[in-house]
Each structure stands twice: as structure tokens, then as C-alpha cells.
Amino acid sequence: MTNFSAEKPCRILSLDGGGAKGFYSLGVLREIEGLIGCRLYEKFDLIFGTSTGAIIASLLALGHSVEEIHQLYKEYVPTIMQRKTPKEKSAALEHLAREVFKDQRFDAVKTGVGVVATKWEIERPMIFKGSVEQAHGRTGTFVPGFGVTIADAVQASCSAYPFFNRKVVTTAMGDRIELIDGGYCANNPTLYAIADALVALQVPREHVRVVSVGVGVYPEPKPGLKMWLAKKYLVSVQLLQKTLEINTQSMDQLRVILFKDVATVRISDTFEKPEMATDLFEHDMDKLNILRQRGAESYASREPILKQYLF
């Protein structure tokens, strides 16, 4: 890692979870990439992501452009979200992960990365990283991404149980670990990323710059006739959505309290008009395209401070 200073601060990009609402994040990131004139891995020293943010973070860290990721999202995300059962959703998610990431592992990333998942049995986070410099202890046995493929780590981070099946991974040490969506412990992974910068990399607080990108906050969609007939399912989706949003907001509030002196810009606006109603299982491409546009618009009001952080 670089020796950071006022002239070369440690720049962090943190990407929230939120399923299909990741299209909003891509709208924000498209504008940031246009601003800096290069791939995002070239500007950010740490890129953390949870769930849909983990997919985007991993692809960015491997060197993909935002538009390349957008094309992948258009191809795969609606298909996954339309699947009916956990088994079908998980199979479609695994197909995405295998097709996109192949057999790549975390030693392939071009910058610091953090993919957040949750251990099912002991209810603690498991964060897949690429560099021993990001380790918080046990450096002697560190293996990038615990020896797990990026495809498996990303699938674990996205496995929003019970709508997806739990994901089992086997580490380089032979440990078999059952994982679920990282959103259950940190749907907004900014705190974990800041901890890596301050504790693991030992960057002084005044030399850290954080760009935290959410997925926006929207009204709940009104259920159609089929949904009323499947009321239990509808309530479960609403509960998951609310759980992730509470986690996101509480993590950001804690960041403000603990790290108010760490320069951070948060981009995740609230949309109250009924026509913006959506949730993490949205699969209408017209609506998802609107989310991407809203992300670009949210970026616009933060451009002046982003210029300060990124140049």
C-alpha cells in the first residue's frame, strides 16, 4: 500500500447492498468515473461492498469499467430477481457469479477490496480481502479471500436468506463455513472500510477520504392481486427490506458519531413520489433505468466536494 499523506490521501469507496437497486449505485459511479477520467480502481485504495455492492466492488477492483458492469447488470439482474423459489434464485445467482468471475481469486484484484458476508452459525461478519495489509491479526496464515474464489464470496455476500439459499464455502484451511447476505451485519460497509484504513493500514484520520454510495430510499411498491394472494411472501419481503434499511441507517449514524472527523461524502437520496416505489427484487428494466438516472442526479449535488476528495 502507498504511504498516504495530505497530497495522497487514502481514498475509500464503499458500496451498500440493495439487490436490483444497485442500478442507482451504478448511476452515481458512472459520473464519478467520468469525473476522474480513469477506472475507479486507479483512484480508490479500498473498495468495499455488500451484496449487490459486493458484485460491483469486486468487478471494479478487477479493473472493469462502470459501463461494463452496467451491461452485466442489464443482462443478469432482472433474470435473477424474477426467479420464484430460493433454489431458483440461488442457481441464477451462481450462474451470474461463474460467468462473470470465472475462477478468479482475490490475488487478482488491482486495489484493496472488501466483500462482506455473514457467518450463519456464529452471526459474525466474514470479509473477503485481497491483501495481508488489510488483515486485523492472524497475518501469518493470511490467504487472499481465505482461498475462496471471488465468485463464491460474491454469491455468499448476495445470499439474502430466506429468499436465497445459504452459501457454503470451503477455505484454504479446510474450514467449511455457511454464509448469508452481508447486509445482515453491514448493509452499509463503510465502518469496516474505515477500520481497515485506520487500524490495519494505520492511515491518520486526516488523510482518509471516503465516498459512501447507497442505493437510495424508496416508497414500498403496492402489491398486485397475485401479491395479495401471497400475503406471507409480501410481508417477508417488506421485513427484509426494512431490516436492511435500518441496518444501513444505523451504520451511517454510528459512522457520524465515531468518525465525524473522517472526511466522508454519503450519496443515497430519499425519493418519496409513488412512481418511484420499488424494492430489492425489482426486475422492470424501465424502472431500473430510472434508478440509474436518479443515481446520476444524486451525484450532481455532490460533485464539488467529490472534486476535493478525488483530486
VENKA-V499148 format. One line per field, one symbol per residue. ss: DSSP state (A for helix, B for strand, O for the rest). phi: phi as a letter, one per 40 degrees, with the letter a starting at -180 (. if undefined). psi: psi as a letter, one per 20 degrees, with the letter a starting at -180 (. if undefined). A space follows every 50 residues. Layout:
ss->???
phi->???
psi->???
This chain:
ss->OOOOOOOOOBBBBBBOOOAAAAAAAAAAAAAAAAAAOOOAAAOOOBBBBB OAAAAAAAAAAOOOOAAAAAAAAAAAAAAAAAOOOAAAAAAAAAAAAAAA AOOOBAAAOOOBBBBBBBBOOOOOBBBBBOOAAAOOOOAAAOOAAAAOBA AAAAAAAAOOOOOOOOBBBBOOOOOBBBBBBOAAAAOOOAAAAAAAAAAA OOOOAAABBBBBBOOOBOOOOOOOAAAAAOAAAAAAAAAAAAAAAAAAAA AAAAAAAAOOOOBBBBBOOBOOOAAAOOOOOOOOAAAAAAAAAAAAAAAA OOAAAAAAAAO
phi->.cccaccbccbbbbbccifccddcdccccdccccccgaccccbccbbbab fdccccdccccchccccccdcccccbcdccccccbdcccccccccdcccc cfbcbcccccacbabcbbcccbfbcbbcbbbccccbgfccbcbdgfgccc dccccccccccccbccbbbbcccgcbbcbbdcccbacbcdcccccccccc cfcddcbbbbbbbcbgbbccccccdccccbdccdccccccdcdccccdcc ccccdcccbccccbbbbacbbbcdccdaacbdbcccccccdcccccccdd cbddcccccbb
psi->qqoqahhmroppppprrkciiihgghgghghghhgikrqhhihphpoqqp chhhgggghghijqrhhghghgghhhghgghiqgqhggghghgggggghg icjqriiiqirpqooprppggjlqqoopriphiiqmrlhhjpppkjjqqh ghgggghinnpjhqqqppqprhijpoppqapihhhmhojgghghggghgg ilpqhijpppoopajrpqqpqpqaghhhhlhggghgghggggghhggghh hhghghghliiooppponrppiphijpraijpjohgghhgggghghhhgg iigghhhhhi.
